[in-house]
Amino acid sequence: MPYSVSYSKSDGVIHAVVSGEIRTCEELTEKALSIMGAAMRRNATRVVVDDRDVNMFVDAHDAHCLANAMDGDNLQVRGFRIACLYSPEYKDIYRIFETGHRNRSLNFRAFTDEKAALDWLVG
């Protein structure tokens, strides 16, 4: 089953709720770049990605692939701030996502708590 994304916007923040499963670097990158494209079309630089209903079948290599794709899109100079919500069972891969993004100066943090994510995002 592939993934799907639904969007809403409130108080200048794009909320992208993702469900389904992600199995490849290509799906992971496509998801991330489509969410960032949606944010740009809506003139928003604050994004909450809710991956709590996603089954992730990716590894560190896929995370590296994603970070490189995000870096290549120059998101850091556009002022984006991205908070990603995840299920605790995927803590290890989301920590790898976070490290890879931060190493490329992307303002990205992963959270299990929605309030903490929103506080960081707008703080």
C-alpha positions in Angstrom: 0.0 0.0 0.0 1.5 3.4 -1.0 1.3 6.5 1.2 -1.0 9.4 1.0 -0.8 13.0 2.3 -3.6 15.3 3.4 -3.0 19.0 4.0 -4.4 21.8 6.1 -3.1 25.2 7.1 -3.7 27.2 10.3 -1.9 30.2 11.7 0.6 30.1 8.9 1.6 26.5 9.6 1.1 23.7 7.0 0.0 20.4 8.6 0.8 17.4 6.4 -0.7 14.2 7.7 0.8 11.1 6.1 -0.6 7.6 6.1 0.3 4.3 4.5 3.8 2.9 4.1 7.1 4.1 2.7 9.5 1.4 1.5 12.1 3.2 -0.7 14.4 6.2 -0.8 12.4 7.4 -3.8 9.1 7.3 -1.9 10.7 9.0 1.1 12.1 11.7 -1.1 9.0 12.2 -3.1 6.9 12.5 0.1 9.2 15.1 1.6 9.6 17.2 -1.6 5.9 17.1 -2.3 5.2 18.4 1.2 7.7 21.2 0.9 6.3 22.1 -2.6 2.8 22.3 -1.0 4.2 24.6 1.7 5.9 26.9 -0.9 2.6 27.1 -2.9 0.8 28.2 0.2 3.6 30.7 1.1 4.3 28.9 4.4 7.7 28.3 5.9 6.5 26.4 9.0 5.6 22.8 8.5 4.3 19.9 10.7 4.7 16.5 9.1 2.6 14.0 10.9 4.1 10.6 10.2 2.5 8.8 13.1 0.3 6.7 10.8 3.1 5.7 8.5 4.8 2.3 8.4 8.5 3.0 7.6 10.5 0.3 5.9 13.6 2.4 5.3 17.1 2.4 6.6 20.1 4.7 7.2 21.0 4.8 3.5 17.5 5.9 2.6 17.7 8.6 5.3 21.0 9.8 3.8 19.4 9.9 0.3 16.5 12.0 1.7 18.9 14.5 3.4 20.8 14.9 0.2 17.6 15.6 -1.7 16.4 18.2 0.8 19.8 19.8 0.8 19.8 20.1 -3.0 16.5 21.9 -2.9 18.0 24.9 -0.9 15.4 24.8 1.8 17.7 26.1 4.4 18.1 29.5 2.7 14.3 29.7 2.2 13.8 29.8 6.0 11.9 26.6 6.4 11.3 25.1 9.9 10.0 21.5 9.9 8.7 19.6 12.8 8.0 15.9 12.2 5.8 13.7 14.4 6.6 10.0 14.5 5.6 6.8 16.3 8.0 5.8 19.1 8.7 2.5 17.4 10.5 4.4 14.7 12.7 6.5 17.0 16.0 5.2 15.6 15.3 6.1 12.0 13.8 9.5 12.9 16.9 10.3 14.9 18.9 9.5 11.8 16.6 11.7 9.7 17.2 14.5 12.2 20.9 14.2 12.3 21.2 14.1 8.5 19.1 17.2 8.1 20.9 19.1 10.8 24.2 18.2 9.3 23.0 20.0 6.2 21.8 23.1 8.1 18.2 22.2 7.6 15.9 23.3 10.5 14.3 20.0 11.2 13.4 18.2 14.4 11.6 15.0 15.1 9.0 14.6 18.0 6.7 12.1 19.5 4.7 14.9 21.3 2.6 17.2 19.2 2.6 20.1 21.7 6.4 20.0 22.0 6.6 20.0 18.1 4.3 23.0 17.8 6.0 24.9 20.6 9.4 24.4 18.9 8.0 25.2 15.4 6.5 28.6 16.3 8.8 29.5 19.2 
